[in-house]
């Protein structure tokens, strides 16, 4: 741990799924993306960048939130506990890396999976207490 990391206040990590449907979908997108990229989900949700693999998996999850759910960068930043400019950079970077056929196939699969997941969550009847 560097001195800067030691002096920086720690953000509280999410340890339970959030309550709103959109936040819950993003939570599950993180889980699916972590599994697809073989990265521990704790690494993906860490407040620092961590490894390049974890960073790209996190960026891919942000990209999926933008593409599948149509969220704005500010909303993505809030849900992933990052800045909106970080979310914008993530989407641009992932879009640029889609030229690689292996990455493109993986992202197409994740888009389909996350789209189905989102439709399932958003279409279920709401139960009011």
MILOVO-134441 format. One record per residue: residue in three letters; x, y, z of N, C-alpha, C in turn. Coordinates in steps of 0.2 Angstrom, whole numbers, padded with zeros to 4 digits, always signed. Example, Ala and Ser with C-alpha at 12.3 -4.5 7.8 and 13.67 -1.06 7.14 Angstrom:
ALA+0066-0028+0039+0062-0022+0039+0066-0016+0039 SER+0064-0011+0035+0068-0005+0036+0064+0000+0039 
//
This chain:
UNK+0004-0006+0000+0000+0000+0000+0004+0006+0000 UNK+0003+0011-0004+0007+0017-0005+0005+0022+0001 UNK+0008+0027+0002+0007+0032+0007+0000+0036+0004 UNK-0001+0037-0002-0007+0040-0004-0013+0036-0003 UNK-0012+0029-0004-0018+0025-0003-0019+0025+0004 UNK-0014+0025+0009-0015+0025+0016-0019+0031+0018 UNK-0017+0037+0015-0020+0043+0018-0027+0044+0014 UNK-0029+0041+0009-0035+0042+0006-0041+0038+0010 UNK-0046+0042+0011-0052+0038+0015-0055+0033+0010 UNK-0056+0027+0013-0059+0022+0010-0066+0022+0008 UNK-0068+0021+0002-0075+0021+0001-0078+0014+0003 UNK-0084+0015+0006-0087+0008+0008-0089+0004+0002 UNK-0087-0002+0002-0089-0006-0004-0096-0009-0003 UNK-0099-0010-0008-0106-0013-0008-0105-0021-0006 UNK-0108-0023-0001-0108-0030+0000-0115-0034+0000 UNK-0120-0030-0001-0126-0033-0003-0129-0030-0009 UNK-0133-0034-0012-0136-0031-0018-0141-0025-0017 UNK-0140-0020-0021-0144-0014-0020-0152-0015-0021 UNK-0156-0010-0019-0163-0011-0019-0167-0009-0026 UNK-0164-0004-0029-0168-0002-0036-0166-0007-0041 UNK-0171-0008-0046-0170-0013-0051-0164-0011-0055 UNK-0163-0005-0057-0157-0003-0061-0151-0005-0058 UNK-0150-0003-0051-0144-0004-0047-0143-0012-0047 UNK-0149-0016-0046-0148-0023-0045-0146-0026-0052 UNK-0148-0023-0057-0146-0026-0064-0139-0025-0065 UNK-0136-0019-0063-0129-0017-0063-0125-0022-0059 UNK-0128-0023-0053-0124-0028-0048-0123-0034-0052 UNK-0129-0037-0055-0128-0043-0058-0124-0043-0064 UNK-0124-0037-0068-0119-0036-0073-0112-0037-0071 UNK-0110-0034-0065-0104-0035-0063-0102-0042-0061 UNK-0107-0046-0058-0106-0053-0057-0104-0057-0063 UNK-0109-0056-0069-0108-0059-0075-0101-0057-0078 UNK-0100-0051-0078-0093-0049-0082-0087-0052-0078 UNK-0088-0052-0071-0082-0055-0068-0081-0062-0069 UNK-0087-0066-0070-0086-0073-0071-0084-0074-0079 UNK-0086-0070-0083-0084-0070-0090-0076-0069-0091 UNK-0074-0064-0087-0067-0062-0088-0062-0066-0083 UNK-0065-0070-0079-0062-0074-0074-0058-0070-0069 UNK-0061-0065-0067-0059-0060-0062-0063-0060-0056 UNK-0060-0060-0050-0064-0060-0044-0068-0054-0043 UNK-0075-0055-0042-0079-0049-0042-0077-0044-0037 UNK-0074-0046-0031-0071-0041-0027-0066-0036-0030 UNK-0062-0039-0035-0057-0035-0038-0061-0030-0043 UNK-0066-0032-0046-0070-0028-0050-0073-0022-0046 UNK-0075-0023-0040-0079-0018-0036-0074-0014-0032 UNK-0067-0016-0032-0063-0012-0028-0062-0005-0030 UNK-0061-0001-0025-0061+0007-0026-0055+0009-0031 UNK-0049+0005-0031-0044+0006-0035-0044+0002-0041 UNK-0039+0004-0046-0039+0000-0052-0038-0007-0052 UNK-0033-0009-0048-0031-0016-0047-0027-0018-0054 UNK-0028-0024-0056-0024-0027-0061-0028-0025-0068 UNK-0024-0025-0073-0027-0023-0080-0033-0027-0082 UNK-0033-0034-0080-0038-0038-0082-0045-0036-0078 UNK-0044-0034-0071-0049-0032-0067-0052-0025-0070 UNK-0047-0021-0072-0049-0014-0074-0053-0015-0081 UNK-0051-0019-0085-0055-0020-0091-0062-0024-0090 UNK-0062-0028-0086-0068-0031-0084-0073-0026-0081 UNK-0071-0022-0077-0075-0016-0074-0077-0012-0080 UNK-0072-0010-0084-0074-0005-0090-0079-0009-0094 UNK-0079-0015-0095-0084-0019-0099-0091-0019-0096 UNK-0091-0019-0089-0097-0019-0086-0100-0012-0086 UNK-0096-0007-0086-0099+0000-0087-0102+0001-0094 UNK-0098-0002-0099-0100-0002-0106-0107-0005-0107 UNK-0107-0011-0104-0114-0015-0104-0119-0011-0101 UNK-0118-0008-0096-0124-0004-0092-0126+0002-0097 UNK-0121+0005-0101-0122+0010-0106-0126+0007-0112 UNK-0124+0002-0114-0127-0001-0121-0133-0004-0119 UNK-0133-0009-0114-0139-0013-0113-0145-0009-0110 UNK-0143-0005-0105-0148-0001-0101-0149+0006-0104 UNK-0145+0008-0108-0145+0015-0110-0144+0021-0105 UNK-0140+0019-0100-0139+0024-0094-0134+0029-0097 UNK-0135+0035-0094-0130+0041-0095-0124+0039-0091 UNK-0118+0043-0093-0112+0042-0090-0112+0043-0082 UNK-0116+0049-0081-0116+0051-0074-0120+0045-0069 UNK-0125+0042-0072-0128+0037-0069-0124+0031-0068 UNK-0120+0029-0073-0116+0023-0073-0110+0025-0068 UNK-0108+0031-0068-0103+0033-0063-0105+0032-0056 UNK-0111+0034-0054-0114+0033-0048-0115+0026-0046 UNK-0118+0022-0050-0119+0015-0049-0113+0011-0048 UNK-0107+0013-0051-0101+0009-0051-0096+0013-0046 UNK-0098+0018-0043-0094+0022-0038-0088+0024-0042 UNK-0089+0027-0048-0084+0030-0051-0086+0037-0054 UNK-0082+0041-0057-0083+0047-0060-0087+0046-0067 UNK-0091+0051-0069-0094+0051-0075-0089+0050-0081 UNK-0083+0054-0080-0078+0054-0085-0075+0047-0086 UNK-0074+0044-0080-0071+0037-0080-0076+0032-0084 UNK-0083+0033-0083-0087+0029-0087-0087+0030-0094 UNK-0086+0037-0096-0086+0039-0103-0079+0036-0106 UNK-0074+0036-0102-0068+0033-0105-0068+0025-0105 UNK-0072+0022-0101-0072+0015-0101-0076+0013-0107 UNK-0082+0017-0109-0086+0015-0114-0082+0016-0121 UNK-0078+0021-0121-0074+0022-0127-0068+0017-0128 UNK-0065+0015-0123-0060+0010-0123-0063+0003-0125 UNK-0068+0001-0122-0071-0005-0124-0073-0005-0131 UNK-0076+0000-0133-0079+0001-0140-0073+0000-0145 UNK-0067+0003-0143-0061+0003-0147-0058-0005-0147 UNK-0059-0008-0142-0056-0015-0141-0061-0020-0144 UNK-0067-0018-0146-0071-0023-0150-0069-0025-0157 UNK-0063-0022-0159-0060-0024-0165-0057-0031-0165 UNK-0056-0033-0159-0053-0040-0157-0059-0044-0158 UNK-0059-0049-0162-0065-0054-0163-0066-0058-0156 UNK-0061-0060-0152-0063-0063-0146-0066-0059-0141 UNK-0064-0053-0140-0067-0048-0136-0074-0046-0138 UNK-0075-0045-0145-0082-0044-0148-0086-0050-0146 UNK-0084-0056-0147-0089-0062-0146-0091-0062-0139 UNK-0086-0061-0134-0088-0061-0127-0093-0055-0125 UNK-0091-0049-0128-0096-0044-0126-0103-0045-0130 UNK-0103-0048-0135-0110-0049-0138-0114-0054-0134 UNK-0110-0059-0131-0113-0064-0127-0116-0061-0121 UNK-0111-0057-0118-0113-0053-0112-0119-0048-0113 UNK-0119-0045-0119-0125-0040-0120-0131-0044-0120 UNK-0131-0050-0124-0137-0054-0124-0139-0056-0117 UNK-0135-0059-0113-0136-0061-0107-0139-0056-0102 UNK-0135-0050-0102-0138-0044-0098-0144-0041-0100 UNK-0145-0041-0107-0152-0039-0110-0157-0043-0107 UNK-0156-0050-0108-0161-0055-0105-0163-0054-0098 UNK-0157-0053-0094-0158-0052-0087-0162-0046-0085 UNK-0160-0040-0089-0163-0034-0088-0171-0034-0089 UNK-0172-0037-0095-0179-0038-0097-0183-0042-0092 UNK-0180-0047-0089-0183-0051-0084-0185-0048-0078 UNK-0180-0044-0076-0181-0040-0069-0186-0034-0070 UNK-0185-0031-0076-0190-0025-0077-0197-0027-0079 UNK-0198-0033-0081-0205-0035-0083-0209-0039-0078 UNK-0205-0041-0073-0209-0044-0067-0214-0040-0064 UNK-0219-0042-0061-0224-0038-0058-0221-0035-0051 UNK-0223-0029-0050-0220-0026-0043-0225-0028-0038 UNK-0222-0030-0032-0227-0032-0026-0226-0026-0021 UNK-0231-0023-0020-0231-0017-0015-0233-0020-0008 UNK-0229-0018-0003-0231-0020+0004-0237-0017+0007 
//
